[in-house]
Amino acid sequence: MKKVSVLFMILALNCSDNKQQLENKDRFSSNFTSMDEIALIEQITNDGKCLFPSFAEGDSIIMFKRLLVNAPEDTFGRAINDMVKNYGINIATKELYNIGGIYDYPRPLAAEPESLKPKTGEIISWAAELKEKGLLAYESYPIGNPNQSNIYLLKNNILEQLSVGPRPVYLDRISNSGRFLSAIYGDSLSRIILYDILNENRVYVIKGFGFFVDYMTSFSSTDSMMVFIRSNQKFAIGTEPFGDIFLVRFRH
């Protein structure tokens, strides 16, 4: 009888935990607003072999790296520089350019996690900042559970937790003007979410497509546009899958 009582207690605790997780998930994702409300989204490429998109000076051309192989097995045993080329595509005309030379993808501006104090029981995995706007964001996870990342924003010396729930949220970058913070929501079927920092951190989400993953954002100089990668994960080098470039044009 005692064993049965213990079993029911364990089941009750599990049900309570599951209920709490569902409530957390609903509480967070229920606040999402469709990106369609503030932007138009356009597919720029359609070969599934693009990576590291960013805007060239003047914001009229998207630069990126393109994979040159025809089949995934053709990547085995080859150096990445032998398989990719630097290209640019004109946003208006869709004309493709071989830009040659060296193209360095602009990584997010990182901050030193060692200078930050995480919540008790958490580890900061990395941080990004925009010093001229007084913005600092970081990503952390509970000790022993790196797949449960959440993100935080420090603004005007006030720290706010921006995500909650069982699905991980990974920090991507703060936009150039400090208006937006982009993040990746989820693991296997990741989606891009965008916090409007100037509008009470309202959260916008880009609607996913099937089993594709969305990630790797970059903003234009004035934050009027954003690009990202949508991938079916057919081609990948290391942990970063190639995909197609999508352009987000903000209405205001």
Protein Blocks (a to p, Z undefined) as FASTA:
>chain_A
ZZmmmmmmmmmmmmmmmmmmmmmmmmmmmmpccfklmoccddfbfnopaghiaddehila
ccddddfbfbfklmgopafklmgccddddfklopacdeehaddddddddddfklpccdeh
iacfbdcddfknopacdddddehiaklcccdddeehiacdfbgcjbdcddfbdcfkomac
cddedjklccdddddfknooiacddddehjbccehiaddfkopaccddddehlacghjbc
cddddddddfZZ
